[in-house]
């Protein structure tokens, strides 16, 4: 099933492996700008980002809450300034 998500922005938490990775791929194929977070799987995250054009953001307990703040700010900038 194809959804037209052009001009949409998505945030996928835990997007480097498994179901999250699949969500990132499908959202990108549907035209969305996708940000996704990862914790331990940097190699998988970078590979997925290269394949899909999504933006990978490393978030771990050591980065909380700073990195999450950056992710959310970037997410909302894309949502509201793209209008």
C-alpha positions, 0 to 999 in steps of 0.5 A: 500500500502506497501513501503519499507523504510528501511534505510530511515529517516523521520521527521513529524512535528505535528506528535502526533495527527490526520493526523500526527500520521497516517503518523508516524505509516505508515512510521514506519510500512514501515521500516523508522526511524521516528522523530516527533514533538509535542507541547501540546499533550505529552501523545499522543506523548509518547503513539505513540512513545511507540507503533511505536518506533518513536522518539518524540521531544517536540517543542513549541514556547518557544523552538524555534529555539533551539529545531528545531536545535536539531531535524534537526541536529539529522535528518541529522546525521541519514540521512548522517551517516547511508549511 
